[in-house]
Amino acid sequence: MKQKNIRQVRQIIALLPIIMLIISCSGSGNGSSDNKDTLTKNSDTSSITAEYGAEIDLKAPFDTPSQNKFAKVIGWKDNRMPIAPSGYKVVAFAGDLNSPRNIYVAENGDIFVAQSRTEKEKEDPEKENSRNLFRDKSPNEILRFRDDDNDGIAEKKDIVLSGLSQPYGMLIIGNYFYVANTDALTRFPYDPSRGQITNKPEKILSLPAGGYNNHWTRNLSTNDDQSKIYISVGSGSNVGENGMDKEVGRALILEINPDGSDKKIYAAGLRNPVGMDWEPTTRQLWTAVNERDELGDEIVPDYITAVKSGGWYGWPYTYWGKHVDPRWRTEHPESLGVAPDSLTAKSLTPNYALGSHTASLGLAFSRTSAFQAGAYIGQHGSWNRSHLVGYKVVFVPFEHGKPIGEPQDFLTGFVADEKKSEVYGRPVAVVFTSHYMLVTDDAANVIWAVIPENK
């Protein structure tokens, strides 16, 4: 009873900001701003703190039925834009794009954007409508932007690479520009003094292509001395239902040398790791992971976690540490050569839960005093839950290299009408330049800049 009462108190506390907002907005009539109206409509998608944090009370598997609720993307109309906290303003860095998915900021100030999208044949029209304002093939290109006056609005744009294969991760090391396509890691000759990329790709590593839902993304990161490259590869299924022989080289983070040699599995059992960044004080690699579907409406939580070298995080046999997925209770993972009990015993509990089915994709740590120290996570938003969750950038405060306290909504206003399942857009990647934050909205085809005011 004591734990139940604690959960009830936490839920009431989580609802207090919503109740106060409704009270403050009542009777305001036509005098309310568009942003306030949008925020009121989005109030039921604010932080569900009972599902967030280092310690959570997990729902039992199949305690609630698995449900689908696809959002319909309507785009940003009538000068609407996402809502940032007091002290920040939001501007459109670039618009009229085609599925801007990921961003890489070079040392010289060049801002590279990978434009790519999911491609699936004979998909449910509702799900297609949830992906983008318009239906199109993946553009498979990388753009370069310049914002010379640092006002958050790009003045220059050009296409630097095209004809790629669903590119996502980008990285510059020395005289090479690396691109993680869905099926291979390639690199191109790069002149750092002139910022020029020569379109002569060199394939240095094959990667397994395809995957369940959006698991085609392959992200990249490098350590401080740039002696290693880290590649995130998502699973090819929800929970290994196609057989674990189809999951070789999947659901993990790889470590390689910059020339593609000495490939190792850095960490495994990560269903769909996408965002990766290094925590500034500890220099520890962190990742944002999408967890499994179809166990229930409020389970299993997505998460961010410090990635331990050699660590095993459970997928598909366990989740959130040592909780056994009932769909695998009687299975035997022969392909791994170990018994399920052994895998359960070694499964690591992630550091911080981010709510179930929130599709937490982007991850970036603040490195400037203009943004509070901690992790900023782009939540693309749910499709397999009874109501819309995610659809925002959430902030998790850090201290001494570890998350502390409750999460905070940082960039909101993406949900247009919950009852109609309408959203203006869907955030993905989060990155920082030396002056502001950038957030890709691949569904509405725009990139947003969040700029500190008077800081």
Steps between C-alpha positions, in 0.01 A plus 500: 500500500787736574641466146153546353449821701840630387407437138168682546676801655751511214218491247315784677821707513555437129150631425530820707659708219221391266227591750657841562533561129134422437395731785722782378371471143129475587299802402781645288289470184632653181774680688706179531801472272527216249786350700292492819212336317736239362655437840154444653415244232831328566461494878416130515829416327715675761757301696354180644749489780385161632654351184818708510806470719771275633255301712157420360215263581452291189158388389459125464523361146158488329347687796341723237440416134744622238335775295571710193435872461668651196553874488413698187762761407339831395804729495559833670230746396415864575851581622487240774820351629616287792499648851821547700534598868521860612840645410516332158352575160428265211567580135492292183863428415396354162171398340361342183721197554441131435529280808789669685594221739841553658747788550878519533675825595856532368775691679502768228131574556364302206171331590440173317152348480418146386168486316360147503183317591331166551397316185249218531270353239128435556501675836188603689400847364455624857860418576620663180310817595680499834843511339494818294292780355539338162585158369826470315800278456795549731707791363823329609712814504705719729455877508738762635379822665680813617379753755776759493330755726389236757138621507362146471396542136708339227615732222667238281396151393643252254489127428840345568421129455218316325414151381558356846312215670288636786785695662482597867826524693772748390848560633818688407837353597807659346473500122189282483127563516324183622141407415309213660259368239253235605710230331859625527740747655669708231747785506576780258817711455454823694704819499457657847665828397249557219212291635476306174384140459605301193233261377726196485358262761707229661302222666678397818237284674185312401196538725178294514220683317126515561314467823180519698327841466777764505794280590693595184689783671875461559652771718868593548716640777870515585706519818711796611817406314300380197673162511168310497164528325177379661210384283147438627300225326137427589331161505337350193183407689287593797611222732690245292183353352672424169764289671823609662697378201354806324637731773872443454671838515182672622378667822845620602767767483814416305851632556746525210817678399457799265607282204232239580735245653491328841119476518370414847162490670523783752160427663205279406140423591402858402181467296527822301775738614483823298620814678859489628704763682779529755417631846728806537633449853566124499558456125275196517306393188121516538226385266122539461322169439154411368362199683262224388131509409187293566543425871249764605401865490746614770786258449793478404663841564745654255814620676837672499794319649874518542642238267737264677766332291402135472159573653190293428163679525258212458331518162308294407493270803472754781414867543580769759765277652394153596127509415446198275292557189228233529518440126851361554454323834518154344727581206864403470738747331718235337652758269671661798617171645380579853194419704227763556566498874859604438384789282247609759762507771729729301234741367576858601232741617502823296567829679184698426154410367333735251143369485357213301472532121624861496742419213792677665746549214719809533750549781734791572671629812522872564851643482419865559375695802213632287335157535471317830741210543345169404356293217256628241302226328294526182186289537354419160171390654293186546297298253422195712336653805141595587590871510778712353819511707837646415484760220738736681856560608538399863780608732659280768724695744844353576744549783843337532433303183171346617132589451330663797144601576191508283496551123391833360323578174730726297351531151128428471198598292538227236155349567226698324188310608514189716139397425561516126850349538640798313857618547681793343824307478729251671844578650796271437861610538622751759842666465678809630698757309714746697202736514174305503316168479380344174212252476401315183129456428505232230120475478436870432824541301650779708796555735441710811754713686454566872692814591581630850382854564710743705748233601 
